[in-house]
Amino acid sequence: MNRHLYIDCDGVIFDSIKYAFLDMEKLGIDLQDQVAIDNYFKDANWENLLSPDKIINDSIKKINELRDSWMFLGIHVLTHVSSFYEAIYKTELIEPQIESVDVITIPRKIGKERIVNPFDNILVDDALYKVKDWINHGGIGVLFKQDVNRLIKPFEFQNDQNYFITNDLADLLEIQRILNSRRKVMSK
Ligand SMILES: [Mg+2]
């Protein structure tokens, strides 16, 4: 109950980005053209990108279980958006499915660590640079990667890997236990 948990939406709860890029290919959008990509997201069909079949690894159910564990001070979905419509759509879609979890929407290009306090709080995100920015501002980073099959602890792979890696939101309970036991050791 000592820290907030912030969970990204696209690429963590829903596999929306992968489908968005497949959709752009179908539409003939040049994937090297950042302006065209930005325009696609401003106008995107979020009903389609966030349809129930795109939920990753039972994420919604697992967030509900994390909330029921009472191991976090608060749980929030923290997501970048490209339009006012996207912000409303995500909020109205997700909040009724996860009671007591709020959706915080941020305009793209503003760092997540600028909107909420990262200090000693956890961010789960599939974008490595966002995880690193969070850690650089005092937060605890968890990189969500669909192609790993277990919880990887900090520094297990490389000296500069100062974040956890998982493909399963249920692992947040274990991460919280690890962090809390470290704190006890440090305060002895
Ligand atoms: Mg993401």
Boltz pocket constraint, residues with backbone or C-beta under 6 A from the ligand:
constraints:
  - pocket:
      binder: B
      contacts: [[A, 8], [A, 9], [A, 10], [A, 11], [A, 12], [A, 125], [A, 126], [A, 127]]
      max_distance: 6.0
